[in-house]
Protein backbone atom coordinates (compact mmCIF):
# COMPACT_ATOMS: atom_id res chain seq x y z
CA UNK A 1 0.00 0.00 0.00
CA UNK A 2 1.26 3.47 -0.85
CA UNK A 3 1.71 5.98 1.92
CA UNK A 4 1.77 9.74 1.52
CA UNK A 5 4.77 11.18 3.38
CA UNK A 6 5.30 14.59 1.78
CA UNK A 7 3.36 17.08 -0.33
CA UNK A 8 5.24 19.58 -2.46
CA UNK A 9 3.44 22.28 -4.42
CA UNK A 10 4.84 24.72 -6.95
CA UNK A 11 2.56 27.11 -8.86
CA UNK A 12 -0.66 25.36 -7.83
CA UNK A 13 -3.53 27.85 -8.21
CA UNK A 14 -2.93 30.80 -5.88
CA UNK A 15 -0.87 28.95 -3.28
CA UNK A 16 2.81 29.79 -2.85
CA UNK A 17 5.47 27.12 -3.26
CA UNK A 18 5.33 24.92 -0.18
CA UNK A 19 6.64 21.59 1.06
CA UNK A 20 4.51 19.82 3.70
CA UNK A 21 5.57 16.76 5.69
CA UNK A 22 2.68 14.37 6.27
CA UNK A 23 2.70 12.59 9.63
CA UNK A 24 0.21 10.15 11.14
CA UNK A 25 -2.44 12.81 11.77
CA UNK A 26 -2.65 15.98 9.73
CA UNK A 27 -5.22 18.74 10.15
CA UNK A 28 -5.84 21.49 7.63
CA UNK A 29 -7.08 24.74 9.14
CA UNK A 30 -7.11 28.31 7.91
CA UNK A 31 -9.17 31.34 7.05
CA UNK A 32 -11.73 31.41 4.26
CA UNK A 33 -10.12 31.30 0.80
CA UNK A 34 -6.72 30.38 2.25
CA UNK A 35 -6.36 27.23 0.09
CA UNK A 36 -7.56 24.38 2.32
CA UNK A 37 -9.76 22.80 -0.35
CA UNK A 38 -7.12 23.43 -3.01
CA UNK A 39 -4.59 21.52 -0.92
CA UNK A 40 -6.98 18.60 -0.46
CA UNK A 41 -7.87 18.60 -4.17
CA UNK A 42 -4.17 18.50 -5.05
CA UNK A 43 -3.62 15.59 -2.67
CA UNK A 44 -6.55 13.70 -4.18
CA UNK A 45 -5.26 14.34 -7.70
CA UNK A 46 -1.77 13.05 -6.86
CA UNK A 47 -2.96 9.95 -5.02
CA UNK A 48 -5.81 8.88 -7.30
CA UNK A 49 -4.99 10.59 -10.59
CA UNK A 50 -8.50 12.02 -10.48
CA UNK A 51 -9.60 15.44 -9.32
CA UNK A 52 -13.04 14.21 -8.28
CA UNK A 53 -14.95 15.85 -11.09
CA UNK A 54 -17.35 13.74 -13.08
CA UNK A 55 -18.19 14.54 -16.68
CA UNK A 56 -21.07 12.75 -18.37
CA UNK A 57 -21.30 12.64 -22.13
CA UNK A 58 -24.80 11.21 -22.14
CA UNK A 59 -28.02 12.02 -20.36
CA UNK A 60 -28.93 9.98 -17.33
CA UNK A 61 -31.76 7.49 -17.85
CA UNK A 62 -35.15 8.35 -16.44
CA UNK A 63 -35.45 7.45 -12.80
CA UNK A 64 -37.87 4.71 -11.90
CA UNK A 65 -39.51 4.10 -8.57
CA UNK A 66 -41.98 5.80 -6.28
CA UNK A 67 -42.80 9.41 -6.98
CA UNK A 68 -42.74 11.59 -3.89
CA UNK A 69 -45.26 14.38 -4.05
CA UNK A 70 -46.65 16.86 -1.60
CA UNK A 71 -47.25 20.55 -1.08
CA UNK A 72 -44.56 22.91 -2.22
CA UNK A 73 -42.43 24.21 0.67
CA UNK A 74 -43.38 27.70 1.79
CA UNK A 75 -40.74 30.39 1.92
CA UNK A 76 -40.55 32.83 4.76
CA UNK A 77 -41.95 36.29 3.78
CA UNK A 78 -38.81 38.09 5.03
CA UNK A 79 -36.61 35.91 2.84
CA UNK A 80 -38.77 36.69 -0.18
CA UNK A 81 -38.71 40.46 0.41
CA UNK A 82 -34.93 40.63 0.99
CA UNK A 83 -34.13 38.81 -2.25
CA UNK A 84 -35.84 41.39 -4.44
Secondary structure by P-SEA (a helix, b strand, c coil): cccccccccccccccccbbbbbccbbbbbbcccccaaaaaaaaaaaacccccbbbbcccccccccbbbbcccccccaaaaaaac
